[in-house]
Amino acid sequence: MNNTIEVAHYNLHKYKEKVAGDCFLMNKAPDERIVATLADGMGSGVKANILSELTASMLQRFMLANVNTVRAANSIMETLPICSVRKVSYSTFTSLNISPDGVTKTLEYDNPELLWFRNNEFLQITKKTSSIETNTTRNTTLYAEIKLEFGDRLIMFSDGVTQAGMGFSATPLGWRINNVKKYIKDIISNETTISAKDLSFNIVEKAKEMDLNQPKDDITCAVVYYRKTRELMVITGPPGDRNKCPYMVEQFQQFSGKKIVSGGTTSKIIADGIGADLEVDMTDMHSDIPPRSIMKGAALVTEGLLTINKVINILDNENITQIKDIDAAHRMVELFIDTDSIYFLVGTAINEAHQNQNMPVEMGLRRISINKLANILREKYLKKVTIEYV
Amino acid sequence: MSKEKINIELCLGSSCFSKGSNKIVDFLEEKLSDNFFDIEISLKGCLCKDKCTEGPIVKINDKLYTNVSTDNITSLINEHISN
């Protein structure tokens, strides 16, 4: 299928709190459905964190198993622990169960309304209600089934967004949903293909600004962007059999998405094959990894394993929400993040000079590094990854 | 009188980089203007020269040098300076 469900979120804790009271979880089901939940626990800090984590985890389990939405909501209402201060069990939530064909089941409980955006307008979601009596209170959940089209976005946030700036003279009642909607509409009309990551970051940062940079509550926003699949090819390593070089070049030329070439010899093979100039960008010097090179037809040309191992490290450990264009590894990370489907074409030639005790140990193990990278991209970033060895 | 010109090409591939070619770049960028003030030196990076075991590899005016380091690069450049 050539459609992609891009999901990203961004979160800030309440000022001076060390843990988040909001919780956002996302999983991919074996049948390619994407299930995502944003829960906001009552209060802030550890208690809120436990409530929201519990709620979100339970909802995710139910949704992944495709349990009836209303039944799932009711089970959660009945089982949530009760807040000792307020005598109510409380974590608001918004939950989505999105099929690859765009059919989406939504479930909402007391969060700011879920927004559905298409062609520069917000669409109305026709919701049904379901009520349940618990020991302490009567709760109403809203549920709906909608069909997303290419270019549609779903935007959900905690009340930290709509209530941002509350109490200040300019915004006595906070930012408020209609102003948030206007802000979102302005951002998207300025940048129609803005990624889920950038849009969610943008909304949360704006809310923080309205709270004079000291969030009065946890602020979380998650965005779903349903669009055509973006493809990326990574060619790395010379082929084990040098007669396969023309095959590599051919694959490079025929691929219609963006292309990364990683490796000195590899980039020379491709440059020679397509008759392109290859030039090292000396303005891109950094102490730990070699500079990128410039070649027509490639989105990025880098050195091989030092760069790839740094990419693995960044993807595994760093907060990648806002990457600045730092070095070749960060550029590669940026391309990975903005892509859905990644095709690795991996040469199996062994560079004898790398099999040396004075060289970094990962240098000799291209296949291990690529496998590790592929696993992180699959598991942590939900990318579709295929690997071909030549 | 026009300045004498020297072209230096440094391999910045994995192997040479790991063996210190990046340090040579830093060294040259820092020291060049001080030590060779009357010579125009152009510094360029290149990719693998297929001599990884003998790296870092540096090419000065089309002559290839192996096992180059910050200790010997100055004398190698001096070889190319007339007088």
Interface residues (C-beta under 8 A of the other chain):
Chain A: G263 G264 T265 S267 K268 L278 V280 D281 M282 M285 H286 S287 I289 P290 P291 S293 E303 G304 L305 L306 N351 E352 A353 H354 N356 N358 M359 P360 M363
Chain B: C11 L12 G13 S14 S15 F17 S18 K19 N22 V25 D26 L43 K44 G45 C46 L47 C48 D50 C52 T53 G55
